[in-house]
C-alpha cells in the first residue's frame, strides 16, 4: 500500500471514529468509543510503537484511577 493510500486510510478511520464518538449522547459512551478507537489503532502497531502505546494507555488508566479516588 502506498504512503498516500495509508494516509487516506488513516484519515477515513479517524473520520469514522470521530463521527461515532460525536453521535453518542452519553459521556461514558463517548469514552468507550474513544477507547475502542485506541484499541483498534493498536492493531497497526508493532515493536517499540506498540510498547509505547501500552505505556501511554497504562499512564492514562492510572491517572483516571487516581482521579476516581476520594
DSSP file (Angstrom, degrees, kcal/mol; ACC not computed):
  #  RESIDUE AA STRUCTURE BP1 BP2  ACC     N-H-->O    O-->H-N    N-H-->O    O-->H-N    TCO  KAPPA ALPHA  PHI   PSI    X-CA   Y-CA   Z-CA
    1    1 A X              0   0    0      0, 0.0     5,-0.0     0, 0.0     0, 0.0   0.000 360.0 360.0 360.0 133.4    0.0    0.0    0.0
    2    2 A X     >  -     0   0    0      1,-0.1     4,-2.3     4,-0.0     5,-0.2  -0.236 360.0-112.3 -71.6 163.0    1.4    3.4   -0.9
    3    3 A X  H  > S+     0   0    0      1,-0.2     4,-2.5     2,-0.2     5,-0.2   0.901 119.3  54.4 -61.9 -40.9    2.0    6.1    1.6
    4    4 A X  H  > S+     0   0    0      1,-0.2     4,-2.2     2,-0.2    -1,-0.2   0.907 109.5  47.2 -60.9 -42.2   -0.8    8.2    0.0
    5    5 A X  H  > S+     0   0    0      2,-0.2     4,-2.5     1,-0.2    -1,-0.2   0.873 110.6  52.1 -67.4 -37.4   -3.2    5.3    0.4
    6    6 A X  H  X S+     0   0    0     -4,-2.3     4,-2.4     2,-0.2    -2,-0.2   0.901 109.9  48.9 -65.3 -40.5   -2.1    4.7    4.0
    7    7 A X  H  X S+     0   0    0     -4,-2.5     4,-2.6     2,-0.2    -2,-0.2   0.931 112.5  47.9 -64.0 -45.3   -2.7    8.4    4.8
    8    8 A X  H  X S+     0   0    0     -4,-2.2     4,-2.5     1,-0.2    -2,-0.2   0.910 111.6  50.7 -62.5 -42.1   -6.1    8.3    3.2
    9    9 A X  H  X S+     0   0    0     -4,-2.5     4,-2.5     2,-0.2    -1,-0.2   0.918 111.2  47.7 -61.5 -44.6   -7.0    5.1    5.1
   10   10 A X  H  X S+     0   0    0     -4,-2.4     4,-2.5     2,-0.2    -2,-0.2   0.899 111.6  50.8 -63.9 -40.7   -5.9    6.7    8.4
   11   11 A X  H  X S+     0   0    0     -4,-2.6     4,-2.5     2,-0.2    -2,-0.2   0.912 110.7  49.0 -62.4 -42.1   -8.0    9.8    7.6
   12   12 A X  H  X S+     0   0    0     -4,-2.5     4,-2.4     2,-0.2    -2,-0.2   0.904 111.2  49.3 -65.0 -41.5  -11.0    7.7    6.8
   13   13 A X  H  X S+     0   0    0     -4,-2.5     4,-2.6     2,-0.2     5,-0.2   0.920 111.7  49.3 -62.9 -42.9  -10.6    5.7   10.1
   14   14 A X  H  X S+     0   0    0     -4,-2.5     4,-2.9     1,-0.2     5,-0.3   0.931 111.2  48.4 -62.6 -45.6  -10.3    8.9   12.1
   15   15 A X  H  X S+     0   0    0     -4,-2.5     4,-2.1     2,-0.2    -1,-0.2   0.912 112.4  49.8 -61.2 -42.7  -13.4   10.4   10.4
   16   16 A X  H  X S+     0   0    0     -4,-2.4     4,-2.0     2,-0.2    -2,-0.2   0.951 115.3  41.4 -60.4 -51.2  -15.4    7.2   11.1
   17   17 A X  H  X S+     0   0    0     -4,-2.6     4,-2.5     1,-0.2    -2,-0.2   0.886 113.5  52.0 -69.5 -38.7  -14.4    7.0   14.8
   18   18 A X  H  X S+     0   0    0     -4,-2.9     4,-2.6    -5,-0.2    -1,-0.2   0.886 109.8  51.2 -64.0 -36.7  -14.8   10.7   15.4
   19   19 A X  H  X S+     0   0    0     -4,-2.1     4,-1.8    -5,-0.3    -2,-0.2   0.908 110.0  48.7 -64.2 -42.5  -18.3   10.5   13.9
   20   20 A X  H  X S+     0   0    0     -4,-2.0     4,-0.9     2,-0.2    -2,-0.2   0.909 112.9  48.0 -63.7 -42.0  -19.2    7.6   16.1
   21   21 A X  H >< S+     0   0    0     -4,-2.5     3,-0.8     1,-0.2    -2,-0.2   0.935 112.2  48.6 -64.5 -45.8  -17.9    9.5   19.2
   22   22 A X  H 3< S+     0   0    0     -4,-2.6    -1,-0.2     1,-0.2    -2,-0.2   0.819 106.2  58.6 -64.1 -31.0  -19.8   12.7   18.3
   23   23 A X  H 3< S+     0   0    0     -4,-1.8    -1,-0.2    -5,-0.2    -2,-0.2   0.717  86.5  94.1 -73.6 -20.7  -23.0   10.7   17.7
   24   24 A X    <<  -     0   0    0     -4,-0.9     6,-0.0    -3,-0.8    -3,-0.0  -0.473  56.3-164.4 -74.7 143.6  -23.1    9.3   21.2
   25   25 A X        +     0   0    0     -2,-0.2     2,-0.2     5,-0.0    -1,-0.1   0.843  67.8  76.7 -92.0 -42.5  -25.1   11.3   23.8
   26   26 A X  S  > S-     0   0    0      1,-0.1     4,-2.2     2,-0.0     5,-0.2  -0.509  72.8-142.0 -75.5 132.8  -23.7    9.7   27.0
   27   27 A X  H  > S+     0   0    0     -2,-0.2     4,-2.1     1,-0.2    -1,-0.1   0.861 105.1  53.1 -60.6 -34.4  -20.2   10.9   28.1
   28   28 A X  H  > S+     0   0    0      2,-0.2     4,-2.4     1,-0.2    -1,-0.2   0.889 107.4  50.4 -68.2 -38.2  -19.5    7.3   29.2
   29   29 A X  H  > S+     0   0    0      2,-0.2     4,-2.5     1,-0.2    -2,-0.2   0.892 109.2  52.0 -65.1 -38.6  -20.4    6.0   25.7
   30   30 A X  H  X S+     0   0    0     -4,-2.2     4,-2.3     2,-0.2    -2,-0.2   0.914 110.1  48.7 -61.6 -42.8  -18.1    8.6   24.2
   31   31 A X  H  X S+     0   0    0     -4,-2.1     4,-2.3     2,-0.2    -2,-0.2   0.906 111.1  50.1 -63.8 -41.5  -15.3    7.4   26.4
   32   32 A X  H  X S+     0   0    0     -4,-2.4     4,-2.4     2,-0.2    -2,-0.2   0.912 110.5  49.4 -63.2 -43.0  -16.0    3.8   25.5
   33   33 A X  H  X S+     0   0    0     -4,-2.5     4,-2.2     2,-0.2    -1,-0.2   0.896 110.5  50.7 -63.6 -40.0  -15.9    4.7   21.8
   34   34 A X  H  X S+     0   0    0     -4,-2.3     4,-2.3     2,-0.2    -1,-0.2   0.906 111.0  48.5 -64.3 -41.0  -12.6    6.6   22.2
   35   35 A X  H  X S+     0   0    0     -4,-2.3     4,-2.4     2,-0.2    -2,-0.2   0.886 110.2  51.8 -66.2 -38.4  -11.1    3.6   24.0
   36   36 A X  H  X S+     0   0    0     -4,-2.4     4,-2.4     2,-0.2    -2,-0.2   0.889 109.2  50.5 -64.3 -38.8  -12.4    1.3   21.2
   37   37 A X  H  X S+     0   0    0     -4,-2.2     4,-2.2     2,-0.2    -2,-0.2   0.930 109.8  50.5 -63.6 -45.0  -10.8    3.5   18.6
   38   38 A X  H  X S+     0   0    0     -4,-2.3     4,-1.3     1,-0.2    -2,-0.2   0.924 111.7  47.4 -59.6 -45.1   -7.5    3.5   20.5
   39   39 A X  H  X S+     0   0    0     -4,-2.4     4,-0.6     1,-0.2    -1,-0.2   0.891 109.7  53.6 -64.5 -38.9   -7.6   -0.3   20.7
   40   40 A X  H >< S+     0   0    0     -4,-2.4     3,-0.9     1,-0.2     4,-0.2   0.889 107.4  51.5 -62.8 -38.5   -8.4   -0.6   17.0
   41   41 A X  H >< S+     0   0    0     -4,-2.2     3,-1.6     1,-0.2    -1,-0.2   0.786  97.0  67.2 -71.0 -26.7   -5.4    1.5   16.1
   42   42 A X  H >< S+     0   0    0     -4,-1.3     3,-1.6     1,-0.3    -1,-0.2   0.747  85.2  72.6 -67.3 -20.0   -3.0   -0.6   18.2
   43   43 A X  T << S+     0   0    0     -3,-0.9    -1,-0.3    -4,-0.6    -2,-0.2   0.754  95.5  52.6 -62.5 -22.0   -3.6   -3.4   15.7
   44   44 A X  T <  S+     0   0    0     -3,-1.6     2,-0.3    -4,-0.2    -1,-0.3   0.434  96.4  88.3 -93.4  -0.4   -1.5   -1.4   13.2
   45   45 A X    <   +     0   0    0     -3,-1.6     2,-0.3    -4,-0.2    -3,-0.0  -0.669  50.8 179.5-101.1 154.2    1.5   -1.0   15.6
   46   46 A X    >>  -     0   0    0     -2,-0.3     3,-1.2     0, 0.0     4,-0.8  -0.965  47.6 -14.3-143.9 160.1    4.4   -3.3   16.2
   47   47 A X  H 3> S+     0   0    0     -2,-0.3     4,-2.3     1,-0.3     3,-0.3  -0.149 126.6   3.7  55.8-129.1    7.5   -3.4   18.3
   48   48 A X  H 3> S+     0   0    0      1,-0.2     4,-2.7     2,-0.2    -1,-0.3   0.837 131.1  56.5 -62.2 -35.8    8.6   -0.2   20.0
   49   49 A X  H <> S+     0   0    0     -3,-1.2     4,-1.9     2,-0.2    -1,-0.2   0.904 109.7  45.5 -64.4 -40.1    5.5    1.7   18.8
   50   50 A X  H  X S+     0   0    0     -4,-0.8     4,-2.3    -3,-0.3    -2,-0.2   0.909 112.2  51.4 -68.6 -41.7    3.2   -0.9   20.4
   51   51 A X  H  X S+     0   0    0     -4,-2.3     4,-2.2     1,-0.2    -2,-0.2   0.912 110.2  49.6 -59.3 -43.2    5.2   -0.9   23.6
   52   52 A X  H  X S+     0   0    0     -4,-2.7     4,-2.4     1,-0.2    -1,-0.2   0.880 109.0  52.3 -64.7 -38.7    5.0    2.9   23.7
   53   53 A X  H  X S+     0   0    0     -4,-1.9     4,-2.8     2,-0.2     5,-0.2   0.905 108.8  50.3 -64.2 -40.9    1.2    2.8   23.2
   54   54 A X  H  X S+     0   0    0     -4,-2.3     4,-2.5     2,-0.2    -2,-0.2   0.923 110.8  49.2 -62.6 -44.2    0.9    0.3   26.1
   55   55 A X  H  X S+     0   0    0     -4,-2.2     4,-2.2     2,-0.2    -2,-0.2   0.922 113.4  46.8 -61.0 -44.6    2.9    2.6   28.3
   56   56 A X  H  X S+     0   0    0     -4,-2.4     4,-2.3     2,-0.2    -2,-0.2   0.912 112.8  48.1 -66.0 -43.5    0.7    5.6   27.3
   57   57 A X  H  X S+     0   0    0     -4,-2.8     4,-2.4     1,-0.2    -1,-0.2   0.890 112.2  50.3 -64.9 -38.0   -2.6    3.7   27.8
   58   58 A X  H  X S+     0   0    0     -4,-2.5     4,-2.6    -5,-0.2    -2,-0.2   0.898 109.1  51.9 -65.3 -40.8   -1.4    2.5   31.2
   59   59 A X  H  X S+     0   0    0     -4,-2.2     4,-2.4     2,-0.2    -2,-0.2   0.927 111.1  47.0 -60.7 -45.5   -0.4    6.0   32.2
   60   60 A X  H  X S+     0   0    0     -4,-2.3     4,-2.5     2,-0.2    -2,-0.2   0.918 112.0  50.2 -63.7 -43.7   -3.9    7.3   31.3
   61   61 A X  H  X S+     0   0    0     -4,-2.4     4,-2.4     1,-0.2    -1,-0.2   0.909 111.5  48.5 -62.0 -42.2   -5.6    4.5   33.1
   62   62 A X  H  X S+     0   0    0     -4,-2.6     4,-2.5     2,-0.2    -1,-0.2   0.919 111.0  50.6 -63.6 -42.4   -3.6    5.1   36.3
   63   63 A X  H  X S+     0   0    0     -4,-2.4     4,-1.9     1,-0.2    -2,-0.2   0.912 111.9  47.2 -62.1 -42.3   -4.3    8.9   36.1
   64   64 A X  H  X S+     0   0    0     -4,-2.5     4,-1.4     2,-0.2    -1,-0.2   0.887 110.3  53.0 -66.2 -38.2   -8.0    8.1   35.8
   65   65 A X  H  < S+     0   0    0     -4,-2.4     4,-0.4     1,-0.2    -2,-0.2   0.901 108.3  50.3 -62.7 -41.6   -7.8    5.7   38.6
   66   66 A X  H >< S+     0   0    0     -4,-2.5     3,-1.0     1,-0.2    -1,-0.2   0.890 108.5  52.8 -64.1 -39.2   -6.2    8.3   40.8
   67   67 A X  H 3< S+     0   0    0     -4,-1.9    -1,-0.2     1,-0.2    -2,-0.2   0.799 103.8  57.6 -66.0 -28.1   -8.9   10.8   39.9
   68   68 A X  T 3< S+     0   0    0     -4,-1.4    -1,-0.2    -3,-0.2     2,-0.2   0.561  86.1  98.7 -82.5  -6.4  -11.6    8.4   41.0
   69   69 A X    <         0   0    0     -3,-1.0    -3,-0.0    -4,-0.4    -4,-0.0  -0.568 360.0 360.0 -82.2 144.5  -10.3    8.0   44.5
   70   70 A X              0   0    0     -2,-0.2    -1,-0.1     0, 0.0    -3,-0.1   0.502 360.0 360.0 -69.8 360.0  -11.9   10.0   47.3
